[in-house]
Structure formats: C-alpha cells, structure tokens
C-alpha cells in the first residue's frame, strides 16, 4: 500500500540518502516522527520505484539506483566536475590521500566529486556532503574569495546555525584566516574527518566569479618538515586547472544564482 503523504515519502528518501548505515522502519519512524506502520509503507513505496533497496533481503534499506541517479544528475549540472576529475585523480595518485571537489551553493560548500585514496584512515564523507562556508579548508578557501559584504552574510548565516562554534572562533579570527588564505593561495586546516590530519584546499573560479569551487586533499598526516613540499606538489597539480578557469577557457554555467543564498538551506554533515 502506497503512502498518500508525499511529505513522508520525501522525508524518508532524505533520511535514507543521509544515513551512514541501512535504516529499518523503526529507525526511520523515530527520525521523521511518524508511526512505524507509516514509515514501513513509505519504505515499501520507495522500494517499489527503485529509490530504496533492501540490504541482503533484510528489513533494512539503503538508497536504490533511482535515488543514486538523482544525485548524479544533480552533480552533472556543474561542468567544473568533469574538468576537475583528472586533476583530482592526479592529486590522489601523487599523495595517496583522498581528493575532492567542492562547489559553493549559497552559504555552503557541497562535495560533488571524490577520488578515494589509499592513505585514508576513516571513510570520507559522502558525495553531496554539505558544510558551512565557515568550516574546514575547502569551505574557507572559497569564503576567502567573497566580497566583504558576502563574507559578512556567510558568517552571519553560520552564526545562526552554529552560534557556539562561531563564538569560540570569533568573527575577527575568521576574517584573519581568510586574509591569510588569500595571501598564501591555499587553506590548510585541521581535518574534520581524519583524526590528527589536515585538509589542504585551493579555490577555483571563473573570471565573472559566477562559479566558485575548491579542490581539496583530505586527511594529510605529514611531518612539519615535509608540509611545504607536499603543499607545493599539490599546488603544481592544481595550477593548470586554476589557469584554465581564470582565463575563461572553459564554458561554465552558473547555477542557482537566481536564488537568494539566504533561502538555500542544506542538511550539514556533522563534524568529526
């Protein structure tokens, strides 16, 4: 029996897509605050159309192929993804660490491509992961490229979502960090995913600044004496892509510019 409420079905699909482990009807019911029978019907409806699939015939579900196609269709909207993938592969081959491409969407950084490295200690966050523009190396590398007015709005938005964190960091310190990133040309911050590791990120943009993205190497665990060499090697890999975009040599379509950034609300991946 199909669930009549489209809201419950979409909420169920969202929870399955974001879950780090397969979900049962009881677990889903607790998350979306509906009866277990309603959650079970939502899962059955999603299963019937391919948006959810059972794990080894059990009563637990993960995202199905139809749901995955939706995610890939969203990522395909950004031409920068195909341009950046060869550079991500080169970064990962060179370092052994995972590399990712993040794009700016409103006041968020969203991961739209990932090449998993052999040196990753823990699983990296998934494609589609969203972070505040004020948190982590790829986010900060993009935040540093914004105008003063846009930076202020991004910081204020993050403050509304996570005021305790921003009180600890401070608006002034964030601005100092962004100034340092602009001068040195990269962001190097403690990794939210790899304990003891750091993330290295380089901003990407087209001449009109209608597209803003960042390439990141994640979870670097290196001695201080080796950090400069690794940063320089990564910079050499990314530099041709930055030049290609800065010269306007690639046709990049801006997305979601017609939407007020304050109106874009994304579920954020919890920091580790």
C-alpha positions in Angstrom: 0.0 0.0 0.0 1.5 3.4 -1.0 1.8 6.2 1.4 -0.6 9.0 0.5 1.5 11.8 2.1 4.3 12.9 -0.3 5.9 14.7 2.6 6.6 11.4 4.5 8.0 9.8 1.3 10.4 12.6 0.6 11.5 12.8 4.3 12.1 9.0 4.1 14.1 9.4 1.0 16.2 12.2 2.5 16.9 10.1 5.7 18.0 7.1 3.6 20.3 9.3 1.5 21.9 10.8 4.5 22.2 7.7 6.7 25.6 6.3 7.4 24.1 2.8 7.8 21.0 0.9 6.5 17.7 2.1 8.0 14.8 0.0 9.3 11.2 1.2 9.5 11.5 1.6 13.3 14.6 3.8 12.9 13.0 5.8 10.1 9.9 6.3 12.2 11.9 7.8 15.1 13.8 10.1 12.7 10.7 11.5 10.9 8.4 11.2 13.9 5.7 9.0 12.3 4.2 5.6 13.3 6.3 2.6 12.4 3.5 1.4 10.0 3.6 4.7 8.2 7.4 4.5 7.9 7.2 0.9 6.6 4.7 1.9 3.9 7.0 4.8 2.9 9.9 2.4 2.6 7.8 0.0 0.6 6.7 2.8 -1.8 10.3 3.9 -2.3 11.4 0.3 -2.9 8.6 -0.2 -5.5 10.0 2.6 -7.6 13.7 1.9 -7.1 14.6 4.7 -4.7 15.3 2.3 -1.9 16.6 -1.3 -1.8 16.8 -3.9 0.9 20.2 -4.9 2.2 20.6 -8.7 1.6 16.9 -9.3 1.8 16.7 -7.8 5.3 14.2 -5.3 6.7 16.8 -2.5 6.4 17.1 -0.2 3.4 19.7 1.9 1.6 19.5 4.2 -1.3 18.5 2.5 -4.6 19.7 3.1 -8.1 16.9 5.6 -8.9 18.0 7.7 -5.9 21.6 7.5 -6.9 20.7 8.6 -10.4 19.1 11.7 -8.9 22.3 12.5 -7.1 24.4 12.0 -10.2 22.0 14.2 -12.2 22.5 17.0 -9.7 26.3 16.7 -9.9 26.2 16.7 -13.7 24.8 20.2 -13.6 28.2 21.5 -12.8 30.7 21.4 -15.8 33.6 22.0 -13.4 33.2 18.4 -12.1 34.3 16.8 -15.4 37.1 19.4 -15.8 38.4 18.8 -12.3 38.3 14.9 -12.2 41.7 14.3 -14.0 43.3 16.7 -11.5 41.7 15.0 -8.5 43.0 11.7 -9.8 46.5 13.1 -10.2 46.4 14.5 -6.7 45.4 11.2 -5.2 47.9 9.2 -7.2 50.6 11.7 -6.1 49.8 11.8 -2.4 47.8 8.6 -1.7 45.2 10.7 0.1 41.6 11.3 -0.9 40.9 14.3 -3.1 37.5 16.1 -3.5 35.8 18.9 -5.4 33.5 21.2 -3.5 31.3 23.9 -5.1 29.7 26.9 -3.4 26.0 26.6 -3.1 24.5 29.6 -1.2 26.4 29.8 2.1 27.5 26.2 1.9 30.3 24.1 0.4 29.0 20.9 -1.3 31.1 17.9 -2.2 30.3 16.9 -5.8 33.3 14.7 -6.7 35.6 12.3 -4.8 38.6 10.2 -5.5 39.3 7.9 -2.5 43.0 7.5 -1.6 44.7 4.5 0.0 46.0 6.5 2.9 42.6 7.4 4.3 42.3 6.1 7.9 38.5 6.5 8.0 35.8 6.7 5.4 35.4 10.1 3.9 32.1 11.9 4.0 29.8 11.1 1.0 29.1 12.8 -2.3 26.6 15.6 -1.6 28.0 16.4 1.9 27.3 20.0 2.8 29.4 22.2 5.1 29.1 25.8 6.2 31.3 28.1 4.3 33.0 29.0 7.6 34.1 25.4 8.4 37.1 23.4 7.0 39.7 24.1 4.4 37.6 23.8 1.2 34.9 26.0 2.7 37.4 28.6 3.9 39.3 28.7 0.6 36.0 29.8 -1.0 34.9 32.1 1.8 38.2 34.0 1.4 37.3 34.8 -2.3 34.0 36.5 -1.4 33.5 40.2 -1.2 33.4 41.8 2.3 29.6 42.1 2.1 29.1 38.4 1.1 31.6 37.2 3.7 29.7 39.0 6.4 26.4 37.4 5.3 28.0 34.0 5.1 29.4 34.4 8.7 26.1 35.7 10.0 24.3 32.7 8.4 26.8 30.3 10.0 26.3 32.1 13.3 22.6 31.5 13.2 23.2 27.8 12.5 26.1 27.2 14.9 26.5 30.1 17.2 28.5 28.3 19.9 31.2 27.4 17.4 31.4 30.9 16.0 31.6 32.4 19.4 34.6 30.2 20.1 36.3 31.1 16.8 35.2 34.7 16.5 34.3 36.7 13.5 37.6 38.6 13.7 39.6 35.5 13.6 37.7 34.1 10.7 38.5 37.3 8.7 42.2 37.0 9.7 42.1 33.4 8.5 40.6 34.4 5.2 43.2 37.2 4.7 46.0 34.6 5.3 44.4 32.2 2.8 44.2 35.0 0.1 47.9 35.8 0.6 49.2 32.3 0.6 46.8 31.0 -2.0 45.5 27.9 -0.2 43.8 26.9 3.0 45.4 24.3 5.4 43.1 23.4 8.3 42.6 20.5 10.7 40.6 17.8 9.1 37.0 17.3 10.4 37.2 13.6 9.3 40.8 12.3 9.9 42.0 12.4 13.5 45.4 14.2 13.5 45.2 15.0 9.8 44.9 18.2 7.9 43.0 19.2 4.7 44.6 21.3 2.0 42.4 23.2 -0.4 42.8 25.5 -3.4 40.0 27.8 -4.6 38.8 27.8 -8.2 36.7 30.4 -10.0 35.9 31.8 -13.5 36.5 35.4 -14.4 33.0 36.5 -13.6 33.0 34.7 -10.2 29.7 33.1 -11.2 31.3 29.8 -10.3 33.2 29.2 -7.1 34.7 25.8 -6.2 37.6 24.3 -4.3 39.9 21.3 -4.8 40.9 19.6 -1.6 43.4 16.9 -0.4 41.9 15.5 2.8 43.4 13.9 5.9 47.1 14.7 5.3 49.2 13.4 8.1 52.7 14.6 7.5 55.7 15.9 9.4 56.0 19.7 9.6 59.3 19.4 7.7 57.5 17.8 4.7 54.5 20.0 4.7 55.9 22.7 2.3 57.0 20.1 -0.2 53.5 18.4 -0.2 51.8 21.8 -0.5 54.0 22.8 -3.4 53.4 19.5 -5.2 49.6 19.8 -4.8 49.8 23.5 -6.0 51.7 22.4 -9.1 48.9 19.9 -9.9 46.0 22.4 -9.4 47.7 25.4 -11.0 46.9 24.4 -14.7 43.2 24.0 -13.7 43.1 27.3 -12.0 44.7 29.0 -15.0 42.3 27.3 -17.4 39.3 28.6 -15.4 40.8 32.1 -14.7 41.3 32.6 -18.5 37.7 31.7 -19.2 39.0 28.9 -21.4 36.2 26.6 -20.2 32.5 27.2 -20.6 31.0 27.1 -17.1 27.3 27.6 -16.5 26.3 29.4 -13.2 23.7 27.6 -11.1 21.2 28.8 -8.6 22.4 32.4 -8.9 18.8 33.4 -9.2 18.1 32.1 -5.7 18.8 34.3 -2.6 21.6 32.5 -0.8 19.8 33.0 2.5 17.0 30.8 1.2 19.2 27.8 0.4 19.0 25.5 3.4 21.1 22.3 3.4 21.5 19.5 5.9 25.1 19.6 7.1 27.3 16.7 7.7 28.3 16.5 11.4 31.9 17.4 12.0 34.1 14.6 13.4 
